[in-house]
Amino acid sequence: MPLSDRDRALLDFESRWNAHSGAKEEAVRSELELTPARYYQLLGRLVDTADAVAYDPVLVHRLRRLRDEQERARRGRAQVAAVRAG
């Protein structure tokens, strides 16, 4: 399914968010009219689509890589906690 205007707006915002003064969460609210939680939920789903990769492959691959690194770190912390508890 082709990207919607909102999908493109999310990707465009994420690619340039450092240009904003102030907190990213406030910019999400004011520019996209979304809560930060909803923004990250939509963005997370969006980066798993082929259309998002076609639209901005560098951004999407960077976001996927960051997500994978965060997941590995969470698993590692969970394993350490299990060993300490066990």
Backbone as JSON Lines, residues from 0, in Angstrom:
{"i":0,"aa":"M","n":[0.85,-1.17,0.0],"ca":[0.0,0.0,0.0],"c":[0.9,1.24,0.0]}
{"i":1,"aa":"P","n":[0.64,2.19,-0.86],"ca":[1.46,3.4,-0.92],"c":[1.39,4.18,0.39]}
{"i":2,"aa":"L","n":[2.44,4.96,0.64],"ca":[2.47,5.77,1.85],"c":[1.4,6.86,1.8]}
{"i":3,"aa":"S","n":[0.78,7.08,2.94],"ca":[-0.19,8.17,3.04],"c":[0.57,9.47,3.3]}
{"i":4,"aa":"D","n":[-0.15,10.56,3.24],"ca":[0.47,11.85,3.57],"c":[0.99,11.84,5.0]}
{"i":5,"aa":"R","n":[0.22,11.24,5.91],"ca":[0.66,11.16,7.31],"c":[1.93,10.33,7.44]}
{"i":6,"aa":"D","n":[2.01,9.21,6.72],"ca":[3.21,8.37,6.76],"c":[4.44,9.17,6.31]}
{"i":7,"aa":"R","n":[4.29,9.88,5.22],"ca":[5.41,10.69,4.73],"c":[5.76,11.8,5.72]}
{"i":8,"aa":"A","n":[4.74,12.38,6.35],"ca":[4.99,13.43,7.35],"c":[5.77,12.86,8.54]}
{"i":9,"aa":"L","n":[5.43,11.65,8.96],"ca":[6.15,11.02,10.07],"c":[7.61,10.8,9.71]}
{"i":10,"aa":"L","n":[7.84,10.25,8.54],"ca":[9.22,9.99,8.12],"c":[10.0,11.29,7.93]}
{"i":11,"aa":"D","n":[9.37,12.27,7.32],"ca":[10.03,13.56,7.12],"c":[10.36,14.21,8.45]}
{"i":12,"aa":"F","n":[9.42,14.16,9.39],"ca":[9.66,14.72,10.71],"c":[10.83,14.02,11.39]}
{"i":13,"aa":"E","n":[10.83,12.71,11.36],"ca":[11.89,11.95,12.03],"c":[13.25,12.24,11.4]}
{"i":14,"aa":"S","n":[13.27,12.46,10.11],"ca":[14.56,12.7,9.44],"c":[15.13,14.08,9.78]}
{"i":15,"aa":"R","n":[14.29,15.01,10.22],"ca":[14.77,16.36,10.49],"c":[14.5,16.83,11.92]}
{"i":16,"aa":"W","n":[14.14,15.96,12.82],"ca":[13.69,16.42,14.13],"c":[14.77,17.15,14.91]}
{"i":17,"aa":"N","n":[16.04,16.9,14.67],"ca":[17.1,17.61,15.39],"c":[17.12,19.1,15.08]}
{"i":18,"aa":"A","n":[16.47,19.49,14.01],"ca":[16.44,20.9,13.64],"c":[15.51,21.7,14.54]}
{"i":19,"aa":"H","n":[14.7,21.03,15.32],"ca":[13.75,21.71,16.2],"c":[14.43,22.2,17.45]}
{"i":20,"aa":"S","n":[14.05,23.38,17.87],"ca":[14.47,23.81,19.2],"c":[13.47,23.23,20.19]}
{"i":21,"aa":"G","n":[13.93,22.89,21.36],"ca":[13.05,22.31,22.36],"c":[12.99,20.81,22.23]}
{"i":22,"aa":"A","n":[12.13,20.23,23.02],"ca":[12.02,18.78,23.1],"c":[11.32,18.2,21.87]}
{"i":23,"aa":"K","n":[11.76,17.03,21.5],"ca":[11.16,16.35,20.35],"c":[9.68,16.07,20.62]}
{"i":24,"aa":"E","n":[9.36,15.67,21.85],"ca":[7.98,15.33,22.18],"c":[7.05,16.53,21.97]}
{"i":25,"aa":"E","n":[7.51,17.7,22.33],"ca":[6.69,18.89,22.13],"c":[6.51,19.17,20.64]}
{"i":26,"aa":"A","n":[7.55,18.96,19.86],"ca":[7.44,19.15,18.41],"c":[6.47,18.14,17.81]}
{"i":27,"aa":"V","n":[6.48,16.91,18.31],"ca":[5.52,15.9,17.83],"c":[4.1,16.38,18.09]}
{"i":28,"aa":"R","n":[3.86,16.89,19.28],"ca":[2.52,17.38,19.62],"c":[2.11,18.57,18.73]}
{"i":29,"aa":"S","n":[3.01,19.51,18.6],"ca":[2.62,20.74,17.89],"c":[2.57,20.57,16.38]}
{"i":30,"aa":"E","n":[3.53,19.87,15.8],"ca":[3.57,19.74,14.34],"c":[2.68,18.63,13.81]}
{"i":31,"aa":"L","n":[2.68,17.5,14.49],"ca":[1.97,16.33,13.98],"c":[0.62,16.12,14.67]}
{"i":32,"aa":"E","n":[0.39,16.84,15.75],"ca":[-0.84,16.71,16.53],"c":[-1.06,15.28,16.99]}
{"i":33,"aa":"L","n":[0.02,14.67,17.46],"ca":[-0.02,13.31,17.99],"c":[0.63,13.3,19.37]}
{"i":34,"aa":"T","n":[0.22,12.36,20.2],"ca":[0.96,12.17,21.44],"c":[2.27,11.48,21.08]}
{"i":35,"aa":"P","n":[3.29,11.66,21.88],"ca":[4.55,10.96,21.6],"c":[4.38,9.44,21.53]}
{"i":36,"aa":"A","n":[3.56,8.88,22.41],"ca":[3.35,7.43,22.39],"c":[2.76,6.98,21.06]}
{"i":37,"aa":"R","n":[1.78,7.7,20.56],"ca":[1.14,7.35,19.28],"c":[2.13,7.53,18.13]}
{"i":38,"aa":"Y","n":[2.91,8.6,18.19],"ca":[3.92,8.85,17.16],"c":[4.88,7.68,17.05]}
{"i":39,"aa":"Y","n":[5.43,7.25,18.18],"ca":[6.39,6.15,18.15],"c":[5.73,4.83,17.74]}
{"i":40,"aa":"Q","n":[4.48,4.64,18.12],"ca":[3.75,3.44,17.7],"c":[3.6,3.42,16.18]}
{"i":41,"aa":"L","n":[3.16,4.52,15.61],"ca":[2.98,4.6,14.16],"c":[4.31,4.48,13.42]}
{"i":42,"aa":"L","n":[5.33,5.17,13.93],"ca":[6.64,5.12,13.29],"c":[7.2,3.71,13.33]}
{"i":43,"aa":"G","n":[7.03,3.02,14.45],"ca":[7.52,1.65,14.58],"c":[6.89,0.72,13.56]}
{"i":44,"aa":"R","n":[5.61,0.87,13.33],"ca":[4.94,0.05,12.31],"c":[5.38,0.45,10.91]}
{"i":45,"aa":"L","n":[5.54,1.74,10.72],"ca":[5.87,2.26,9.4],"c":[7.23,1.78,8.91]}
{"i":46,"aa":"V","n":[8.22,1.71,9.8],"ca":[9.56,1.34,9.35],"c":[9.66,-0.12,8.93]}
{"i":47,"aa":"D","n":[8.62,-0.89,9.19],"ca":[8.61,-2.29,8.77],"c":[8.0,-2.47,7.38]}
{"i":48,"aa":"T","n":[7.67,-1.39,6.72],"ca":[7.03,-1.5,5.4],"c":[8.03,-1.24,4.28]}
{"i":49,"aa":"A","n":[7.81,-1.93,3.18],"ca":[8.66,-1.75,1.99],"c":[8.5,-0.34,1.42]}
{"i":50,"aa":"D","n":[7.31,0.22,1.52],"ca":[7.09,1.56,0.99],"c":[7.92,2.6,1.75]}
{"i":51,"aa":"A","n":[8.06,2.42,3.06],"ca":[8.88,3.34,3.84],"c":[10.35,3.23,3.43]}
{"i":52,"aa":"V","n":[10.81,2.0,3.19],"ca":[12.19,1.8,2.73],"c":[12.39,2.49,1.39]}
{"i":53,"aa":"A","n":[11.43,2.35,0.49],"ca":[11.55,2.98,-0.82],"c":[11.56,4.5,-0.69]}
{"i":54,"aa":"Y","n":[10.83,5.04,0.26],"ca":[10.73,6.49,0.42],"c":[12.0,7.09,1.01]}
{"i":55,"aa":"D","n":[12.55,6.45,2.04],"ca":[13.77,6.98,2.69],"c":[14.57,5.81,3.26]}
{"i":56,"aa":"P","n":[15.3,5.11,2.41],"ca":[16.0,3.9,2.87],"c":[17.03,4.15,3.96]}
{"i":57,"aa":"V","n":[17.74,5.24,3.9],"ca":[18.78,5.5,4.92],"c":[18.13,5.68,6.29]}
{"i":58,"aa":"L","n":[17.1,6.48,6.36],"ca":[16.4,6.71,7.62],"c":[15.8,5.42,8.16]}
{"i":59,"aa":"V","n":[15.09,4.69,7.32],"ca":[14.4,3.48,7.77],"c":[15.41,2.44,8.26]}
{"i":60,"aa":"H","n":[16.5,2.25,7.55],"ca":[17.49,1.28,7.99],"c":[18.15,1.72,9.3]}
{"i":61,"aa":"R","n":[18.36,3.03,9.47],"ca":[18.92,3.53,10.73],"c":[17.95,3.27,11.88]}
{"i":62,"aa":"L","n":[16.66,3.54,11.66],"ca":[15.66,3.32,12.71],"c":[15.53,1.84,13.05]}
{"i":63,"aa":"R","n":[15.57,0.99,12.04],"ca":[15.52,-0.46,12.3],"c":[16.74,-0.9,13.11]}
{"i":64,"aa":"R","n":[17.9,-0.39,12.74],"ca":[19.13,-0.76,13.45],"c":[19.07,-0.31,14.91]}
{"i":65,"aa":"L","n":[18.6,0.91,15.15],"ca":[18.46,1.4,16.52],"c":[17.47,0.56,17.31]}
{"i":66,"aa":"R","n":[16.36,0.21,16.69],"ca":[15.36,-0.61,17.36],"c":[15.94,-1.97,17.73]}
{"i":67,"aa":"D","n":[16.69,-2.58,16.81],"ca":[17.29,-3.88,17.08],"c":[18.32,-3.79,18.2]}
{"i":68,"aa":"E","n":[19.11,-2.72,18.22],"ca":[20.11,-2.54,19.28],"c":[19.43,-2.37,20.63]}
{"i":69,"aa":"Q","n":[18.34,-1.62,20.67],"ca":[17.61,-1.44,21.92],"c":[17.01,-2.75,22.41]}
{"i":70,"aa":"E","n":[16.5,-3.55,21.5],"ca":[15.93,-4.85,21.87],"c":[17.01,-5.77,22.43]}
{"i":71,"aa":"R","n":[18.18,-5.8,21.8],"ca":[19.29,-6.62,22.31],"c":[19.7,-6.17,23.71]}
{"i":72,"aa":"A","n":[19.75,-4.86,23.91],"ca":[20.12,-4.33,25.23],"c":[19.08,-4.73,26.28]}
{"i":73,"aa":"R","n":[17.8,-4.68,25.94],"ca":[16.75,-5.09,26.88],"c":[16.87,-6.56,27.22]}
{"i":74,"aa":"R","n":[17.12,-7.38,26.2],"ca":[17.27,-8.82,26.47],"c":[18.47,-9.08,27.36]}
{"i":75,"aa":"G","n":[19.56,-8.36,27.11],"ca":[20.75,-8.52,27.94],"c":[20.49,-8.14,29.38]}
{"i":76,"aa":"R","n":[19.78,-7.04,29.61],"ca":[19.45,-6.63,30.97],"c":[18.54,-7.66,31.64]}
{"i":77,"aa":"A","n":[17.6,-8.22,30.88],"ca":[16.7,-9.23,31.44],"c":[17.46,-10.48,31.83]}
{"i":78,"aa":"Q","n":[18.43,-10.86,31.03],"ca":[19.23,-12.04,31.34],"c":[20.07,-11.81,32.6]}
{"i":79,"aa":"V","n":[20.65,-10.64,32.74],"ca":[21.43,-10.32,33.93],"c":[20.54,-10.35,35.16]}
{"i":80,"aa":"A","n":[19.37,-9.79,35.06],"ca":[18.43,-9.77,36.19],"c":[18.03,-11.2,36.56]}
{"i":81,"aa":"A","n":[17.81,-12.05,35.55],"ca":[17.43,-13.44,35.83],"c":[18.54,-14.19,36.53]}
{"i":82,"aa":"V","n":[19.77,-13.95,36.12],"ca":[20.92,-14.62,36.75],"c":[21.05,-14.16,38.2]}
{"i":83,"aa":"R","n":[20.89,-12.88,38.43],"ca":[20.98,-12.36,39.82],"c":[19.88,-12.88,40.7]}
{"i":84,"aa":"A","n":[18.7,-13.04,40.12],"ca":[17.55,-13.53,40.89],"c":[17.6,-15.02,41.13]}
{"i":85,"aa":"G","n":[18.29,-15.73,40.25],"ca":[18.26,-17.18,40.27],"c":[19.28,-17.78,41.09]}
